[in-house]
Amino acid sequence: MQKIEAVVIDVDDTLCLTEVAWFNLENEALQRPHMDRSVHLSTWGQVTFDAIQKRSPGIDVEEFKAVYQPIISEHIKDGRLDTIPPVNYESIDRLIELGKKIMLLT
């Protein structure tokens, strides 16, 4: 039997729920009928300001940027964006206690 010596963990959408946080942030910045979650998921991983044109057709990207920037700052300050829940840190600590090497990807 082989022994697991290392655990590779993807930070985005594994340690923290990035896509959900960005979906909520972008919808707040849109200030109009919200985008459909399936559209957001289908364009997830693309550059935000390129993807927003597909997520919200007809949007003025420059106007969106002006609204988006203060909102993203607020989300970061309030811990609503890219925040790793304490239970996930506890899990990593436990793996380290078990002698596992931890590798994080982002």
N, C-alpha and C positions, 0 to 999 in steps of 0.2 A: 504494500500500500504506500502511495506517495503522500508526502506531508506537504500541506500548504504552508509556504514560507512567507508569501507576500500577498497583499490585497491591493488591487488597483481600483481607485474610486474616482468616478467622474464627479467633479464639483457641481457643475451646472445640471440641474434637474435630478440630481441624486442626493447630494448633501443639502442642497437648497433648491426650492422649487422656483427656479428662475422663470420658466415660461409663463406660469400663472401670474407671477408678480409683474412681468412685463405686459402681459395681456391687460391686466387691470390698470396699469400705468398709462398705456397707450389709449385705452378707452376713456380714461379721465381726461387726457390731453385732447382727444378728438372733439369734445364739447358738442357732440351731435349724436344721432343714433349710433349706437355702438357696433363695432365689427362683430361678425360671427366668430365664435371660438374655432370652428373648423378651418376658417380662412387663416386665422392666426397660426394654428398648428401646421397648416400646409406650407406656410412661408417661414416657419421658425428656423432660425439659423442664418437667415439672410441679414444683411446690414439693415438696421431699423429704417433708415430714411429711404432706402430703396424698396423695402418690403411694405412700408406704409402706403405706398401708391397702389399696391395690389390689395392690401387689407382694407383700404378706404378709397376706392376709385374717385378721382376728381379732386382729391385733396390738394391744397396749396402747401407744399412741403416746407417752404420757408415760414409760413404762418404757423404750421404745426410745430416746427423747431422752436419758435419763440414761446409758444405755450408749454411745450414739452420740457424745456430746460429747467424752469423753476419747479415744475412738478417732480422731475427726477431727483432734484436736490432735496426736496421735501421727503420723498419716499426713502432716500438713503438716510437722511437725518432721523427719520422716525423708525428705521429698522424694518421697513416693509419691502425692501429690495435686496436680493442676494444675501439674506440672513440665514445663517445655519442654525437650526434648532438645537438647543442643549442636548437633547437625546442623541443626536447624531455625533456630537463631540464625545458623549459618554460611550457610544459604540466604538468609536476610534480608539479611545483610551483603553477599552477592554481588549481590543485586538492587539494593542501594543503590550498590554499586560501579559497576553498569551504568547508574546515573543514574535508577533508578525511584523513584517516590514510594511509600511503604508506608503503607497505612491498615489499622489493626487494628480488628476488630469483636468485641464480646463480649456 
